[in-house]
Amino acid sequence: MKWVVAALAVALGGCASVSELENTPETMSVISGKKPKAYAECVQQQLTESRGPLTIEPYNDGGVRLVVPQKVGDGPAAVVDISERGSGSSIKLYERLNNFPLRLGDVKEAATNCISG
């Protein structure tokens, strides 16, 4: 039994890079009426209490990328790619352990709450 707990801790504790996360299936792909910067600020504000500081990077032309840190450990827990699209944004969310049913839902919840313009 002890080795199962140890193996689970190692499996969940491994870190992934931003590029590795972006090569996994998207957890969410939506369009918002908000501009990329406004959407990113909304997500950042929603995750202030549950996560450490998010990294905001330029992405594509006029877009931004949010890198959400893991709660425990190093590396990103999620990446939100926000591209400018017409009068709004195209949003893609990539989460670590996206097929693991017991993962925390705070990132997807924040991303969903910020969609409406």
trRosetta pair geometry for C-beta under 8 A, 3 or more apart (Angstrom, degrees):
i j d omega theta_ij theta_ji phi_ij phi_ji
1 4 5.7 -52 -158 27 38 114
1 5 6.9 34 150 -15 67 102
2 5 5.8 -55 -155 36 37 110
2 6 6.3 34 150 -16 68 108
3 6 5.4 -53 -144 41 37 113
3 7 6.1 39 155 -21 68 105
4 7 5.8 -54 -145 37 29 110
4 8 6.3 30 154 -19 63 107
5 8 5.8 -55 -147 37 29 112
5 9 6.4 32 153 -21 63 106
6 9 5.7 -53 -149 34 31 113
6 10 6.6 29 154 -17 64 105
7 10 5.8 -54 -149 37 33 110
7 11 6.2 32 153 -19 66 108
8 11 5.7 -55 -144 38 31 111
8 12 6.1 19 161 -8 66 111
9 12 6.2 -62 -141 45 25 101
9 13 5.7 18 162 -17 64 122
10 13 5.9 -64 -134 43 23 108
10 14 6.8 45 161 -45 60 91
11 14 6.5 -37 -160 -2 26 111
12 97 7.2 17 -129 -77 74 147
13 72 7.6 -59 -117 111 87 102
13 73 5.5 174 -155 -87 77 148
15 70 7.3 -112 -113 -15 91 145
15 73 6.2 -163 -75 150 102 118
15 74 5.3 -27 -89 89 155 78
15 75 3.0 154 -161 -16 113 152
15 76 7.9 101 -168 31 92 49
16 20 4.3 -128 -172 90 97 129
16 21 5.4 116 122 -56 126 83
16 75 5.9 121 47 170 43 137
16 76 6.8 -70 82 62 82 83
16 96 5.4 173 29 -111 129 109
17 20 4.7 98 51 6 75 103
17 21 7.1 -137 95 -5 41 86
17 75 6.9 -91 -83 -140 40 106
17 76 7.4 62 -166 23 25 108
18 21 5.8 -56 -152 35 31 111
18 22 6.4 27 153 -16 65 109
18 65 7.7 63 -162 159 136 138
18 67 6.0 -58 -95 -110 117 120
18 76 5.7 72 -80 5 70 151
18 79 5.4 106 -145 -88 82 141
19 22 5.7 -56 -145 39 33 111
19 23 6.6 31 155 -19 64 107
20 23 5.8 -60 -153 35 32 110
20 24 7.3 37 149 -27 62 100
21 24 5.8 -53 -161 20 39 113
21 76 6.1 -72 -25 92 151 124
21 78 7.1 157 -165 -142 148 30
21 79 4.8 133 103 5 138 119
21 94 4.4 125 154 126 94 124
21 95 7.4 -79 -155 167 113 1
21 96 6.2 -63 -105 -69 109 73
22 79 6.1 -52 -63 78 86 151
22 81 7.3 70 -114 -40 112 133
22 94 5.5 -144 -90 -15 45 171
24 94 5.8 124 63 -159 98 107
24 98 6.0 150 141 15 133 133
25 98 6.6 -150 73 97 85 149
26 29 4.7 58 120 -48 156 102
26 92 5.0 -84 -122 -162 132 93
26 93 6.3 98 -169 64 87 54
26 94 5.9 -74 -115 -80 58 72
27 78 7.8 -52 20 -133 142 113
27 93 4.7 -61 63 103 99 101
27 94 6.5 146 1 -118 92 23
27 95 4.6 29 -34 8 147 108
27 98 4.9 -140 -77 -136 101 119
27 108 6.0 -100 139 -95 133 115
28 91 7.1 -11 116 117 102 101
28 92 7.2 169 90 -151 61 37
28 93 4.1 26 47 35 98 118
28 108 6.3 142 -29 -137 132 92
28 111 6.0 148 65 118 154 139
28 112 7.2 -128 -128 -70 160 84
29 90 7.9 1 -171 179 79 86
29 91 7.2 176 -146 92 38 59
29 92 5.1 5 -107 -108 82 77
29 93 7.6 -141 -63 24 47 70
30 90 7.9 180 96 -155 37 50
30 91 5.2 -11 64 60 78 104
30 115 5.8 -36 124 -122 146 126
31 85 6.5 -84 -136 82 103 147
31 88 6.2 84 172 103 87 133
31 89 7.0 169 -156 88 55 49
31 90 5.6 -27 -104 -103 77 62
31 91 7.2 168 -96 16 23 83
32 39 5.5 111 84 -96 155 133
32 88 5.2 -163 97 178 53 117
32 89 4.7 -4 57 57 98 97
32 91 5.9 42 -8 -16 111 125
32 114 7.2 -8 -124 124 153 76
32 115 4.8 -139 -100 -155 103 57
32 116 7.4 -101 -143 -50 90 10
32 117 6.1 137 169 -60 78 91
33 87 6.9 -6 -154 112 71 94
33 88 4.4 -87 -130 -98 25 128
33 116 7.1 4 31 -171 109 39
33 117 2.6 -77 81 -23 112 148
34 38 4.4 -128 -174 92 108 114
34 39 4.3 139 99 -61 125 87
34 42 7.0 -26 -179 -3 173 139
34 88 6.1 59 44 -146 29 84
34 89 5.9 -25 83 7 69 118
34 114 7.1 -63 24 161 156 87
34 115 7.8 -164 11 -170 112 25
34 117 4.8 -175 -49 -109 67 84
35 38 4.8 83 57 12 81 107
35 39 6.9 -155 86 -8 37 90
35 84 7.0 1 -154 -117 75 92
35 88 6.9 -118 -74 -136 39 34
35 89 6.4 108 -166 -48 18 104
36 39 5.8 -60 -145 38 27 109
36 40 6.1 27 159 -19 66 109
36 59 7.9 -154 -166 59 146 103
36 62 6.4 145 20 139 139 76
36 63 4.8 -165 -113 -133 160 53
36 64 5.0 148 155 13 115 92
36 82 4.3 141 -139 129 91 113
36 83 6.9 -73 -86 163 127 4
36 84 5.4 -76 -22 -70 120 74
36 89 4.9 135 -75 -106 63 123
37 40 5.7 -54 -145 37 30 112
37 41 6.4 31 156 -19 64 105
37 64 6.3 100 -86 -17 57 139
38 41 5.8 -53 -147 36 30 111
38 42 6.5 34 152 -22 62 105
39 42 5.7 -55 -153 33 32 114
39 43 6.6 28 153 -15 66 104
39 82 5.5 178 84 -140 129 146
39 89 5.2 -84 -7 30 151 162
39 91 6.7 -131 163 -81 153 127
39 114 5.6 116 -153 144 70 120
39 115 7.9 32 -131 -104 111 33
40 43 5.9 -55 -148 37 32 108
40 44 6.1 34 154 -21 65 109
40 56 6.0 90 170 -124 138 119
40 64 4.8 -24 -61 85 153 142
40 66 5.5 173 -138 -59 94 115
40 80 7.5 164 -109 99 78 125
40 82 5.8 -139 -60 28 96 157
41 44 5.5 -54 -144 38 31 115
41 45 6.2 33 156 -21 65 106
42 45 5.8 -56 -149 35 28 110
42 46 6.4 27 153 -19 63 108
42 110 7.9 165 130 175 77 87
42 113 7.6 -153 156 104 112 87
42 114 3.7 139 116 -130 129 121
43 46 5.7 -56 -148 36 32 112
43 47 6.3 12 160 -5 66 113
43 54 7.5 67 114 -60 97 176
43 66 6.0 -92 95 -46 138 176
43 80 6.3 -70 159 50 173 172
43 110 5.1 98 -144 141 70 111
43 111 5.9 23 -113 -88 119 59
43 114 5.2 -87 -61 -2 72 162
44 47 6.3 -70 -146 46 26 99
44 48 7.0 57 151 -62 61 82
44 54 5.1 -126 -115 39 89 136
44 56 7.3 -29 -75 -62 137 119
44 66 6.9 -146 -66 -127 88 131
45 48 5.8 -18 -157 -26 35 116
46 109 7.7 -155 162 107 132 82
46 110 3.6 157 108 -135 135 104
46 113 5.9 144 -112 71 151 133
46 114 6.5 -120 -17 -49 141 112
47 50 5.6 -81 -154 57 62 94
47 51 4.5 -8 168 29 107 118
47 54 6.4 76 83 -47 134 123
47 68 6.6 -87 -172 -128 166 114
47 106 6.5 111 -115 145 86 110
47 107 6.8 28 -97 -102 130 63
47 110 5.1 -18 -52 -84 90 170
48 51 7.6 -63 -103 54 6 74
50 71 7.5 -57 163 -96 76 112
50 104 7.9 173 170 167 130 140
50 106 4.6 -123 123 -167 162 161
51 54 6.7 54 109 -62 130 86
51 68 5.8 -48 -160 -165 164 92
51 69 6.0 146 -176 58 104 81
51 71 6.7 -98 -110 -85 68 73
51 77 7.5 -131 -121 36 126 138
51 106 7.2 173 -37 111 102 136
51 107 7.7 60 -50 -78 143 90
52 69 4.7 -22 53 59 110 140
53 69 7.5 48 66 0 48 129
54 66 5.2 -8 172 -164 131 97
54 67 6.5 155 -169 70 74 50
54 68 5.6 -27 -115 -97 100 59
54 69 7.2 -149 -100 -4 49 83
55 66 7.2 140 75 -160 54 46
55 67 4.1 -9 58 53 107 108
55 69 7.8 93 -10 -47 95 91
56 64 5.6 -13 -167 -174 93 124
56 65 7.4 150 -156 76 45 50
56 66 6.0 -17 -100 -100 69 67
56 67 8.0 -153 -67 19 27 76
57 64 6.8 143 74 -162 41 69
57 65 4.6 -20 63 59 96 101
57 67 7.0 40 -3 -14 112 109
58 63 7.4 102 -175 81 56 58
58 64 6.4 -61 -117 -108 31 61
58 65 7.6 14 93 13 17 90
59 63 4.2 -65 87 105 88 102
59 64 5.3 95 20 -166 103 9
59 65 3.9 114 -59 -35 133 92
59 81 5.8 -158 172 -147 156 79
59 82 6.8 110 64 55 135 60
59 83 6.8 -98 116 -83 106 69
60 63 4.2 35 56 28 101 125
60 83 5.0 14 50 -120 154 97
60 84 7.4 -153 101 20 116 81
61 84 6.8 -79 99 39 72 119
62 83 7.8 75 81 -167 82 55
62 84 3.9 -11 102 -11 120 145
63 81 7.1 30 155 177 136 72
63 82 5.3 -179 -164 99 94 61
63 83 4.1 -41 -88 -113 146 44
63 84 5.3 -137 -66 -14 76 73
63 89 7.5 119 -121 -138 92 98
64 82 5.2 0 60 61 74 110
65 79 6.5 -12 -173 -171 102 96
65 80 6.9 159 -159 81 51 54
65 81 5.4 -13 -110 -107 87 63
65 82 7.1 -177 -84 23 36 74
66 79 7.1 158 83 -158 58 45
66 80 4.1 4 51 52 106 106
66 82 7.1 46 -7 -8 96 113
67 76 4.9 -86 -169 -107 93 126
67 78 7.9 168 -157 89 40 51
67 79 5.7 -11 -107 -108 65 78
68 76 6.2 88 64 -161 53 86
68 77 5.1 -66 107 61 96 93
68 78 4.2 7 48 58 124 91
68 79 7.2 -148 18 -71 82 31
68 80 7.1 63 -24 -10 108 99
68 107 5.4 132 113 -113 174 126
69 75 7.7 131 -144 91 66 30
69 76 6.5 -83 -103 -115 38 48
69 77 6.2 48 133 -1 22 98
70 73 4.8 -22 96 68 145 90
70 74 7.1 42 37 89 121 8
70 75 5.9 34 -12 75 121 73
70 76 7.0 127 -34 163 79 13
70 77 4.3 133 -88 -60 58 99
70 96 7.2 -27 -88 41 103 153
71 77 7.1 46 -14 -66 67 150
71 104 7.1 80 -19 -10 135 160
75 96 7.7 92 124 -78 112 152
76 79 5.9 38 155 -58 151 86
76 96 6.9 161 108 -39 70 119
77 95 6.9 -8 149 -151 70 77
77 96 5.2 -100 -155 24 45 119
77 104 7.9 -11 179 54 142 117
77 107 6.6 -172 113 -45 111 147
78 93 6.4 -9 -174 -170 118 89
78 94 6.4 161 -158 86 66 53
78 95 4.5 -20 -103 -106 100 69
78 96 6.5 -113 -65 2 55 78
78 107 4.5 130 8 -178 162 162
79 93 7.6 160 84 -154 49 45
79 94 4.7 -3 56 58 94 105
80 91 6.6 -15 -172 -162 96 96
80 92 7.3 161 -156 82 48 48
80 93 5.3 -12 -105 -103 79 73
80 94 7.8 -167 -75 25 36 67
80 107 7.9 -158 -52 -179 112 106
80 111 6.2 -168 -110 -104 131 119
81 91 7.3 153 82 -154 55 45
81 92 4.6 -5 56 58 102 99
81 94 7.5 38 -6 -3 100 105
82 89 5.1 -12 -170 -170 93 133
82 90 7.4 154 -157 75 45 48
82 91 5.3 -5 -106 -104 76 78
83 89 6.5 141 71 -160 42 73
83 90 4.6 -16 61 58 100 100
83 91 7.9 -163 25 -71 68 36
84 89 6.4 -53 -109 -105 35 68
84 90 7.9 2 79 16 10 84
85 88 5.8 -24 74 79 87 71
85 89 5.8 109 25 -143 94 16
85 90 4.4 84 -31 -27 141 95
88 117 6.5 -92 -112 -73 115 139
91 111 6.9 168 157 -169 138 107
91 115 7.4 -125 32 -107 150 84
93 107 7.1 155 -163 139 126 105
93 108 6.5 128 138 -105 159 72
93 111 5.1 21 -77 -147 142 173
94 98 7.3 -76 -166 -59 53 138
95 98 4.5 124 71 -85 91 88
95 103 6.8 119 148 144 132 156
95 107 6.2 152 -103 82 115 139
95 108 6.9 -41 -53 -55 146 100
96 103 7.8 172 91 -134 68 138
97 100 3.8 -26 174 14 104 130
97 103 4.8 160 105 -84 115 129
98 103 7.4 -52 -104 14 24 164
100 103 4.7 98 84 -41 101 102
104 107 7.2 84 103 1 96 88
105 108 5.4 -61 -163 50 71 107
105 109 5.3 75 137 -29 89 107
106 109 5.6 -58 -142 39 28 114
106 110 6.2 29 160 -19 65 106
107 110 5.9 -54 -148 36 29 109
107 111 6.3 27 154 -17 64 108
108 111 5.6 -54 -144 39 32 112
108 112 6.2 32 155 -19 65 108
109 112 5.8 -57 -147 38 28 110
109 113 6.2 29 156 -21 64 109
110 113 5.8 -54 -142 36 29 112
110 114 6.4 19 161 -14 63 112
111 114 6.3 -67 -150 38 26 105
111 115 7.4 51 150 -52 59 89
112 115 6.0 -29 -163 -14 37 116
